Amino acid sequence: MKIISFLILTVWLLAGLYYGIGGISRISVDEVTETIDKQKDALKKDTMDLVLNGVTIQNKYQLKYVLEYSNLENYFPWAIQLTTFSSFLVTSMSFGLLGAMINILIQIVTSNLKVEESNYISKPLLGLLTGIVVLGLSYLLPTLIVKGDAEIKPLSLMFLCLFCGIYSAKFYEKMSDSFDKFFTK
């Protein structure tokens, strides 16, 4: 049983790392391309005639786009296919999962919890779902509090998912207390 639980934890960890790194890389590329778009006119004036990986590039604007997305596509081809929201969803779930994995490892190391006695299935699943909850709250709360468009900082959001995954039990306790106070007024 110890080997099976260890293998399951390893699969959770590797999946969380792969999809988390891929998702955060996609988010990073999206932010870089926003910057490139702001410089679009100047970059299009800088012309060239270049073929890179079978793609004809006519200006510096196209070159920057191709370089950004080709690097991402080499390691995380699935990330290019996703919409921005889907990328946020996958990444927040992955970071929530990684947070749950950190919590399990903390318990194993500090409390001498045996691997097979850890909640090696339910805690990672809770971490995944916590990522979704935090993402949902990041869309919900600003619209309740702020007038106009409130932009989500993707990197901050992902690390919030990670921390909420680590402390998921306390997160849900606090959230339950907050909603109880909100609905009983």
C-alpha angles and dihedrals in degrees: 000000000000092000093048093050090047091050092048091051090048092052090049091050095047093046091048092049095046096047093037094052091042093049095046089047089054091049090049092050090050090053092048092049090052087057091047090051090056089057093042099120095048093045093049090056090061098079130190141162109232136146113208120179090340094309119117111225119199103177145013091262092061091043093056092048094048093047094050096047097038092056090051093045092053093063105020109027092165091060093066092056095056127092116238092258092048089051090052090048096050092044096048090048090049093050091047088051091049089050090054089049090053089051092052092047091049089054092047093050102037102030097035089237112174115240092236091052093054120099089253094165107030099043095052090047089050088050091053091050092044088059089057092047093050091048090050092049090050088060096038104045099053091051090053095046107029131054115226128009117336113196119221116227100225099203093049090047093053093051090047086056089051093051093044088051090053092050098030095139092053091041092058092044091054092043091050091050091049094050092045090055092044095052098039095057 
